[in-house]
Amino acid sequence: MDSILNIANLEGYFFILTKVFFISLSLIYFVFALIVVKQVTSMSKSVTDKFNVFLILFSFIHLGFSILLILTMFGL
């Protein structure tokens, strides 16, 4: 009976470890998305093109999806 309880306890620890791993990776991805937004906005200031608005909009949508990823990982 003790071996069954130990296996369940190990599964709980594995789930917590997996959750912490995915949350930390999603936070790193959020930092990457922030860097992408900063780079796209600075690029659009130096290079004028008709697609700059779309690129900036796409980078902010990418940032929004990274925030959604973080919220999803916390809800796991």
Phi and psi restraints in degrees (value plus and minus 20) as a CYANA .aco file:
   2 ASP   PHI     -87.9   -47.9
   2 ASP   PSI     -52.9   -12.9
   3 SER   PHI     -88.2   -48.2
   3 SER   PSI     -52.3   -12.3
   4 ILE   PHI     -87.2   -47.2
   4 ILE   PSI     -61.6   -21.6
   5 LEU   PHI     -87.3   -47.3
   5 LEU   PSI     -56.5   -16.5
   6 ASN   PHI     -88.4   -48.4
   6 ASN   PSI     -57.5   -17.5
   7 ILE   PHI     -86.1   -46.1
   7 ILE   PSI     -61.6   -21.6
   8 ALA   PHI     -84.5   -44.5
   8 ALA   PSI     -57.4   -17.4
   9 ASN   PHI     -86.7   -46.7
   9 ASN   PSI     -60.5   -20.5
  10 LEU   PHI     -85.7   -45.7
  10 LEU   PSI     -56.9   -16.9
  11 GLU   PHI     -84.9   -44.9
  11 GLU   PSI     -56.4   -16.4
  12 GLY   PHI     -85.9   -45.9
  12 GLY   PSI     -61.5   -21.5
  13 TYR   PHI     -86.0   -46.0
  13 TYR   PSI     -58.7   -18.7
  14 PHE   PHI     -84.7   -44.7
  14 PHE   PSI     -59.7   -19.7
  15 PHE   PHI     -85.3   -45.3
  15 PHE   PSI     -61.1   -21.1
  16 ILE   PHI     -85.2   -45.2
  16 ILE   PSI     -62.8   -22.8
  17 LEU   PHI     -82.9   -42.9
  17 LEU   PSI     -61.6   -21.6
  18 THR   PHI     -84.7   -44.7
  18 THR   PSI     -60.6   -20.6
  19 LYS   PHI     -85.3   -45.3
  19 LYS   PSI     -63.4   -23.4
  20 VAL   PHI     -83.3   -43.3
  20 VAL   PSI     -59.5   -19.5
  21 PHE   PHI     -82.2   -42.2
  21 PHE   PSI     -66.9   -26.9
  22 PHE   PHI     -89.7   -49.7
  22 PHE   PSI     -55.3   -15.3
  23 ILE   PHI     -86.5   -46.5
  23 ILE   PSI     -62.3   -22.3
  24 SER   PHI     -85.9   -45.9
  24 SER   PSI     -58.8   -18.8
  25 LEU   PHI     -86.8   -46.8
  25 LEU   PSI     -56.8   -16.8
  26 SER   PHI     -90.1   -50.1
  26 SER   PSI     -51.4   -11.4
  27 LEU   PHI     -88.9   -48.9
  27 LEU   PSI     -57.9   -17.9
  28 ILE   PHI     -84.7   -44.7
  28 ILE   PSI     -58.5   -18.5
  29 TYR   PHI     -86.5   -46.5
  29 TYR   PSI     -54.0   -14.0
  30 PHE   PHI     -84.2   -44.2
  30 PHE   PSI     -61.2   -21.2
  31 VAL   PHI     -82.9   -42.9
  31 VAL   PSI     -60.5   -20.5
  32 PHE   PHI     -80.9   -40.9
  32 PHE   PSI     -61.7   -21.7
  33 ALA   PHI     -85.8   -45.8
  33 ALA   PSI     -56.0   -16.0
  34 LEU   PHI     -84.4   -44.4
  34 LEU   PSI     -59.8   -19.8
  35 ILE   PHI     -85.5   -45.5
  35 ILE   PSI     -58.5   -18.5
  36 VAL   PHI     -82.5   -42.5
  36 VAL   PSI     -63.2   -23.2
  37 VAL   PHI     -82.5   -42.5
  37 VAL   PSI     -63.8   -23.8
  38 LYS   PHI     -84.1   -44.1
  38 LYS   PSI     -62.3   -22.3
  39 GLN   PHI     -88.1   -48.1
  39 GLN   PSI     -59.6   -19.6
  40 VAL   PHI     -88.3   -48.3
  40 VAL   PSI     -61.5   -21.5
  41 THR   PHI     -87.7   -47.7
  41 THR   PSI     -58.4   -18.4
  42 SER   PHI     -90.3   -50.3
  42 SER   PSI     -53.6   -13.6
  43 MET   PHI     -87.4   -47.4
  43 MET   PSI     -59.0   -19.0
  44 SER   PHI     -91.8   -51.8
  44 SER   PSI     -40.6    -0.6
  45 LYS   PHI     -95.2   -55.2
  45 LYS   PSI     -52.6   -12.6
  46 SER   PHI    -111.6   -71.6
  46 SER   PSI     -46.8    -6.8
  47 VAL   PHI    -136.5   -96.5
  47 VAL   PSI     100.1   140.1
  48 THR   PHI    -115.0   -75.0
  48 THR   PSI     109.5   149.5
  49 ASP   PHI    -175.2  -135.2
  49 ASP   PSI     141.0   181.0
  50 LYS   PHI     -96.7   -56.7
  50 LYS   PSI     -33.8     6.2
  51 PHE   PHI    -116.2   -76.2
  51 PHE   PSI     -15.1    24.9
  52 ASN   PHI     -81.1   -41.1
  52 ASN   PSI     -58.9   -18.9
  53 VAL   PHI     -83.7   -43.7
  53 VAL   PSI     -61.0   -21.0
  54 PHE   PHI     -87.9   -47.9
  54 PHE   PSI     -58.3   -18.3
  55 LEU   PHI     -86.0   -46.0
  55 LEU   PSI     -62.5   -22.5
  56 ILE   PHI     -85.5   -45.5
  56 ILE   PSI     -62.5   -22.5
  57 LEU   PHI     -82.3   -42.3
  57 LEU   PSI     -62.8   -22.8
  58 PHE   PHI     -85.3   -45.3
  58 PHE   PSI     -56.7   -16.7
  59 SER   PHI     -88.2   -48.2
  59 SER   PSI     -56.2   -16.2
  60 PHE   PHI     -91.9   -51.9
  60 PHE   PSI     -52.9   -12.9
  61 ILE   PHI     -85.7   -45.7
  61 ILE   PSI     -59.4   -19.4
  62 HIS   PHI     -81.6   -41.6
  62 HIS   PSI     -60.9   -20.9
  63 LEU   PHI     -84.2   -44.2
  63 LEU   PSI     -60.2   -20.2
  64 GLY   PHI     -83.2   -43.2
  64 GLY   PSI     -59.5   -19.5
  65 PHE   PHI     -88.3   -48.3
  65 PHE   PSI     -51.7   -11.7
  66 SER   PHI     -89.9   -49.9
  66 SER   PSI     -54.4   -14.4
  67 ILE   PHI     -86.2   -46.2
  67 ILE   PSI     -61.1   -21.1
  68 LEU   PHI     -82.3   -42.3
  68 LEU   PSI     -56.2   -16.2
  69 LEU   PHI     -83.7   -43.7
  69 LEU   PSI     -62.0   -22.0
  70 ILE   PHI     -82.6   -42.6
  70 ILE   PSI     -65.7   -25.7
  71 LEU   PHI     -84.3   -44.3
  71 LEU   PSI     -55.1   -15.1
  72 THR   PHI     -86.2   -46.2
  72 THR   PSI     -60.4   -20.4
  73 MET   PHI     -87.7   -47.7
  73 MET   PSI     -54.4   -14.4
  74 PHE   PHI     -90.2   -50.2
  74 PHE   PSI     -47.8    -7.8
  75 GLY   PHI    -104.2   -64.2
  75 GLY   PSI     -21.7    18.3
